[in-house]
Amino acid sequence: MTNQENALPLEEHLQMIPSELEIIKRHFEKKSMEFGKKIEQLKEEQMKLVLDVNIHRLEAEKLKNGKNKADEDLNGLRTYY
């Protein structure tokens, strides 16, 4: 076989080499996927933080109500004695 017979036609050879546009497209798709995953992680983290805030808010409300009840009881005792 001669070199000419082994050589791919120019068109096929060019198809094997990714164009600059194809390289940029692949890079964009990769980054897009990475950002998508990061967005999902941030959404999960946000949900956890919202739950934490709600728990702390409820605990604070519970403590406030307990303090108010204790103050009422103390005032009642002062009035009684």
C-alpha positions as CSV (number, residue, x, y, z in Angstrom):
1,M,0.0,0.0,0.0
2,T,1.2,3.4,-0.8
3,N,1.0,6.5,1.4
4,Q,-1.8,7.7,-0.8
5,E,-3.9,4.6,-0.2
6,N,-3.3,4.9,3.6
7,A,-4.1,8.6,3.7
8,L,-7.6,9.5,4.8
9,P,-9.4,11.9,2.5
10,L,-8.9,15.5,3.6
11,E,-12.6,15.8,4.6
12,E,-12.5,12.8,6.9
13,H,-9.2,13.9,8.4
14,L,-10.7,17.4,9.2
15,Q,-13.7,15.7,10.8
16,M,-11.5,13.9,13.2
17,I,-9.9,17.1,14.5
18,P,-12.3,19.0,16.7
19,S,-12.9,22.6,15.6
20,E,-12.3,25.5,17.9
21,L,-16.1,25.9,18.1
22,E,-16.5,22.3,19.1
23,I,-13.9,22.6,21.8
24,I,-15.6,25.8,23.1
25,K,-19.0,24.0,23.0
26,R,-17.7,21.1,25.0
27,H,-16.1,23.4,27.6
28,F,-19.3,25.4,27.9
29,E,-21.4,22.2,28.4
30,K,-18.9,21.0,31.0
31,K,-19.1,24.3,32.9
32,S,-22.8,24.4,32.5
33,M,-23.1,21.0,34.1
34,E,-20.7,22.0,37.0
35,F,-22.7,25.2,37.6
36,G,-26.0,23.1,37.6
37,K,-24.6,20.9,40.3
38,K,-23.4,23.8,42.3
39,I,-26.8,25.4,42.1
40,E,-28.4,22.2,43.4
41,Q,-25.9,22.1,46.3
42,L,-26.7,25.8,47.1
43,K,-30.4,25.2,47.0
44,E,-30.0,22.2,49.4
45,E,-27.9,24.3,51.7
46,Q,-30.4,27.2,51.6
47,M,-33.2,24.8,52.6
48,K,-31.2,23.5,55.5
49,L,-30.4,27.1,56.6
50,V,-34.1,28.1,56.4
51,L,-35.0,25.1,58.6
52,D,-32.3,26.1,61.1
53,V,-33.6,29.7,61.2
54,N,-37.1,28.4,61.8
55,I,-36.0,26.1,64.6
56,H,-34.1,29.0,66.3
57,R,-37.0,31.3,65.8
58,L,-39.4,28.7,67.5
59,E,-36.9,28.2,70.3
60,A,-36.6,31.9,70.9
61,E,-40.4,32.2,70.9
62,K,-40.7,29.4,73.4
63,L,-38.1,31.0,75.7
64,K,-39.8,34.4,75.4
65,N,-43.2,32.8,76.3
66,G,-41.6,31.0,79.2
67,K,-40.0,34.2,80.5
68,N,-43.4,36.0,80.1
69,K,-45.1,33.2,82.1
70,A,-42.4,33.4,84.8
71,D,-42.8,37.2,85.0
72,E,-46.5,36.8,85.4
73,D,-46.1,34.2,88.1
74,L,-43.6,36.4,89.9
75,N,-45.9,39.4,89.7
76,G,-48.8,37.2,91.0
77,L,-46.7,36.2,93.9
78,R,-45.7,39.8,94.7
79,T,-49.3,40.8,94.7
80,Y,-50.3,37.8,96.8
81,Y,-47.7,38.5,99.5
